[in-house]
Amino acid sequence: MCHAIIEQMKSQRRRSPVPIIYVEWFPGRTKEQKVEVVKAITKAMVEIAKAPADATHVIFKETSPEDWACNGTLWADVHKK
């Protein structure tokens, strides 16, 4: 299956760049929320970037607050205060 996706991406890349959008956030969103986000991102890429919907990939990466820091402080510690 992965090989088929790679071949599809190579084929699509010849026609137009394949947009791959990474959404990195904390865990806790529902499947329904992710579906809405995917639809909104895909719609925006089609309308604004003129990317084909079937070539637009959205990848979610969930990172725990213990593994994310800003300004020298872990997010997990920020919310303890």
Secondary structure, DSSP 8 states (H G I E B T S, - for coil): -HHHHHHHHHHHHHHS---EEEEEE-S---HHHHHHHHHHHHHHHHHHH---GGG-EEEEEE--GGG-EETTEEHHHHTT-
